[in-house]
C-alpha cells in the first residue's frame, strides 16, 4: 500500500506518493477537498506535485425502456411528480434545469432552457447558466405536458409558485 503521507518527510514526498494516497480515498468530494489541502500544504513547503483525480466510477445514465416508461406513467402519480418525470423523460431536462424553469421560459409549444438552479456550499441556492452550451436551447413540449404545465403565468413551472423548488426536493420527487 505504501507509506502514509503523514509519516513521510515533506521534502521526500513525490507525485506518485500523493497519487497513491489520493487513490485510496473513498469519496470523490472528499478526494477533491483532501487534494486541495495537501497540494496547498506541500506548495508552502516548496514541494510541487503533479496529481490528478481519477473518478472512482464512471456512471452511465440509466435510461428507461419504452415499456418501463409506459409502466411508470401508468401509475397514479401526484400531478407535480408526473410533471417532473415527464419534463425529465420527454424533454431531457436536468434536475437544476427543472427547478429553474419559469413560465417566462415558455412559448406556445416549447421551452427555452436559460438557467439552472445550483446548491452552493452552505446550502445557498442560486440560478446560473446551464451546465453546457448545448443545454441552453429551445426544447419542444410534448402535447401530454401542456395540461400539466397549464397557461403561461408568473413564477416557476414546477411547483407553480414565485420561488423555485430546490434541487434536492426535485430529486426526491423523481426517485419516489
DAQUI-V835730 format. One record per backbone hydrogen bond with DSSP energy under -0.5 kcal/mol. NH is the residue of the N-H (numbers start at 1). CO is the residue of the C=O. E is the energy in kcal/mol with one decimal. If there is no record, write none. Layout:
nh = (NH;NH)
co = (CO;CO)
e = (E;E)
//
This chain:
nh = (7;8;12;13;13;17;18;19;20;21;22;23;24;24;25;31;32;33;34;35;36;37;38;39;40;41;42;43;44;45;46;47;48;51;54;55;59;60;63;69;70;71;72;73;74;75;75;77;82;83;84;85;86;87;88;89;90;91;91;92;93;98;99;100;101;101;102;103;105;106;107;111;112;113;113;114;116;117;118;118;120;120;123;124;126;128;135;136;136;137;139;141;142;145;146;146;147;149;150;156;157;158;158;159;160;169;170;171;172;173;174;175;176)
co = (4;5;9;9;10;14;14;15;16;17;18;19;20;21;22;27;28;29;30;31;32;33;34;35;36;37;38;39;40;41;43;42;46;49;52;53;57;58;61;65;66;67;68;69;70;71;72;75;78;79;80;81;82;83;84;85;86;86;87;88;87;94;95;96;97;98;100;155;102;103;110;139;105;111;137;112;128;96;116;126;118;124;120;120;118;116;132;132;133;135;111;109;140;142;142;143;143;145;146;161;101;98;101;157;156;166;166;167;168;169;170;171;172)
e = (-1.3;-1.7;-1.7;-0.6;-1.5;-0.6;-1.9;-2.8;-2.4;-2.3;-2.9;-2.6;-0.9;-0.6;-1.5;-2.5;-2.4;-2.5;-2.8;-2.6;-2.1;-2.0;-2.8;-2.8;-2.0;-2.5;-2.7;-2.7;-2.0;-1.0;-1.5;-3.0;-0.6;-0.7;-0.7;-0.5;-0.6;-0.7;-0.8;-2.7;-2.3;-2.2;-2.5;-2.5;-1.2;-0.5;-1.2;-1.5;-2.5;-2.5;-2.3;-2.6;-2.7;-2.8;-2.0;-3.3;-2.8;-0.7;-0.9;-1.0;-1.5;-2.4;-2.1;-1.8;-0.7;-0.7;-0.5;-2.4;-1.8;-1.4;-2.6;-2.8;-2.8;-0.5;-2.9;-0.8;-2.8;-1.5;-0.6;-2.9;-0.6;-3.9;-1.5;-0.6;-2.2;-2.6;-0.8;-0.8;-0.6;-1.8;-3.4;-2.2;-0.6;-2.2;-0.8;-0.6;-0.6;-2.4;-2.4;-2.7;-2.8;-0.5;-0.5;-0.6;-0.7;-0.7;-2.2;-2.4;-2.0;-2.4;-1.9;-1.7;-0.7)
//
